[in-house]
């Protein structure tokens, strides 16, 4: 799919048509993840979420990338960028990390965050304190070094999310999470992020154990797209595809009125799209 809104509608419809509203080994590809999603579709979903006291799309997205803390300098890193502009890029990234870690103690007082948060695990692994390994900074430096060597293709940089022990470095920016992690459906549902650069284009693949398509699916894709855009900008790559792989994808019929309830949400989402897109689907 070309954008997040259409990708979400398609995968939710596909899962709702499955027996029980679930399926295993589901993959979704968003070809242009930084194309703005359709505001009317997001609004239709937010209305459903609000009616059930669930977090909005934006709130879910912020668990993966707290965009309010990032003052975008408006340009990308490159090997020939003036030092002053590189310093400004670095300062913007550092402000993002530091401002988030300043509020981490408050976030962890919320019951849902007692096991940690996704972004904390990215910027201070294993995410329980503010003095852990900053995986995002490490990955950005890794890609920049590759660019300085004239390399535009790399597929050996990952971000560990799951695991309840220290990440173990296995070379080339890779980390593996603890084998002692036995959690099944609890946090974290997102277990791994893979970053691949090919011919100057950076793509991101996120792997979920259990993907809740209504409560979190749309917000997950928005947050992952923002994370990808940040990494691409900081490392000097064009933005490529966003791929989500779910071991188990769930349309959440039980929480949203059964199969008919999900169909009603899908109808609202489709009807919320601009008329030109609805006409294109009907053609």
N, C-alpha and C positions, 0 to 999 in steps of 0.2 A: 504494500500500500504506500501511497505517496505521502500521507500525513497520519498523525497519531489518531485523529478522530475517526477516520475511515478504518484504520487498522483495528481500533478498539471495537467498533460496531461489528466488523466482520468476525473477529475471534469470539466475541460474546454470542453472536448469532450461531456460529458453528458449534460452540459448546452447549448452547441451550437446545440445539437439535439432537444432541447426543443422549443416549439413554442415561437417565439420572442427572443430566446436565453437566457431566464431567468427562474428561478424557485424559489420557496419558501421552507424554512425549509430544507436546504441542509447541510449534514454533511460529513466531510472528516476526515479519520483517517490515520495518518502516524505511523506505528508500530515502526519504528526505525529512529526517526527524526534526530539523530546525525550521521547517516550514511551519508558520503559525497554525496551531490547531484551530478548529472551528469553534468560536466562542459560544455559539448557540447550542452546540452539542454538549460542550462542557457545562453550560448552564442547566440543560435538561438533566444531566446526571447529578449535578450538585443539588438540584431540587429533590431528587429521589434520596440522596444521601442525607440531606438536612432533615427530611421527614422522619428518618430513622436514627437521628442523632449520631450520624457518622461524620468523619472528617471530610472536608471538602477536597476537591482535586488538588488545589494549591497546597493545602496542608500536607497531603500525602507526598506530593512532589518535593516539598521542602525536607522530608526525611532523607532524601537522596541527594539533593542539592539545594541548600538554603540560599536561594538567589538574592534575597534582600541584603545579604552580607557581602555581595560581590559587586564592586564598582567597576564595571567593564571599561577598560581604557579605550576600547574602540578600534584596536588594531591587533594583528597577530605577531607573535614572535617569529623572527627569522635569523639566520646566521649573520646577516648583514645589518641588523637593526642597530641603530645608535645606542650606546651604553645608557644614556639617560632614559630612553624609552624602554629598554630592558628592565631597568630599575623600577620604572613605574608599573610594568607588568608584574614584576615580582612583589612589589608592595601591595598591589591589589589582591594577589593570591594570598599573601601572608595575612592581610587584614581579614580575608574570608576565614582562614583557618583559626586565627586568634580570637576573632569575635565569636565564632561558634563555640570554641573551647571555653570561653569565658562563661557562657550560659549552660555548659554541659552539666555542672552540678545541679542547677535548677531543673533541667530536663530530666535528670535521673531520679528526681523526687516524684515524678509522675509514674504511676504504677506501670503503665504500658512500656516505659523506658527503663525499667529496673535492670533488664538484661543488657542494656546498651542501646545505641542508635546506629543506624547504618552509616551516617556521615561521620560519626565519632570513630567508627572502625576504619574508615578510609583515611582520616587525618591524624589518628592517634591510636593505632593498633596496639592492643586488642580492644580499645574503645572504652575502657572503664575509668581511665584517668586522662588527664590532658598532657601527659608526658611520654606517650607511646610513639610508635613509628608512624611518620606521616607518609602513607603510601602514595598519596596523590603527588606530593612534592618529589618523592623518589622517582615516580613514573615520568613526571615532566622532565626532570633532569636527565633521565635515561634517554628519552626521545630526543631531547636537545643535543645530547652528546652524539647520538646517531646522525642527526642532521649535520652536525659540525664535521662529521667524517664523510659527508656526502651520501649517506644512506637514506633512502626514502621508503624502504620496505622493511618492516620488522613485525614479527608476530610472537614475540616472547615477553610480553609485559602483561601481568595480571594483577588484579586487586582482590585480596582475600577478604571475605565478609563473614563467613561462618567460622566456627571453631571457638573453643573456650580456653585455649591455651595460646602461648606465644606462636606467632607465625614463624615458620622455619624457611630461611632463604635457601633456594635451590638453584640460584644462578640466574643471570640475565634478567633480573627484575622479577622473577617468579617467586611466589610464596605458596606454601601448602598449609591448609588449616589442620587443627589438631585432630588426630584420629580418635581422641576421647570424646568428641562431640557426638552425643547420642540423641539429640533432640529431633523430633519428628515433625510436628506441626507448629510448634512455637517459634518465637523469634530465634534466628532469622529465617524467614522464608526465602529471601535472596541469599544465595550461598557463594556466588562467585561472579566476578566480572572479568571478561577477557578483552584486551585491547589489541587490535591488529592494524598496523599501518601498511598500506600497499600503494606504491607509486604516489606517495605524498598525500594519501587520503587515510584518515583515521576512522575506524569503525569500532563499534562496541557490541559485545554479546553479553547479556546478563542471564544467569541460570537461576531459576527458582525451583525450590522443592514443591511448594504449593502456592499457586497463583490465584488469588481471589479477584475475579475479573470486575466485579461491580464496586466493591468497597475500596479496592486499591489499584486495580489494573490500569486504569486511565492515568491516575496520578503517578504510578510507577513509571510509565512510559514518558510522561512529561519530565519528571525528575531525571531520569536516565538521559534523555535528550539534552537537558541543560548541562548535566555532567559531561557528556560527550563534547558539547560545544566549548565548555570551559577548557577541557584538556586539549582539544584541537587548537584552540587559540593560544594557549600557553606554550604548546610544543611546536606550533608553526605548521600545522597540517590543515588540509581541507576536511570538512565534516563528511563522513561516509554514512554507512547504514547503521541503524539500530536494530539489533536482533534480540528477541526475548525467547528463551527456551524454558518451558515449564515441564517438570517431571509429571505434575498433576495440575491441570487447569480446571477451575470450578466456576460455573456460572452463578453460583450462590442462590439457587432457586429457593432453598429453605428459608432464607432471610428476606427474600424480596417477592413473596407472593406466588411462588411456584413458577412453572413454565410460562403460564399466562402473564404473570407479573413481569417476568423478564421480557416477554414479547411486547408488553405495553411500554416498558422502558425503551426498547429498541425502536418501536414506532415513534415515540416522542423524539428520540435522538435523530432518526432519519428525517422526520418532518421539520426538525429544527434547522436542518441544513439549508443553505441558500437555495432558492428555487432552481437555479441553473444546474446545481448538482443533482437535485432530485429528478429533474428532467433528463439529465444524462443517464442516470440509473435506469429510468423507465424506457429509454430508447432502445 
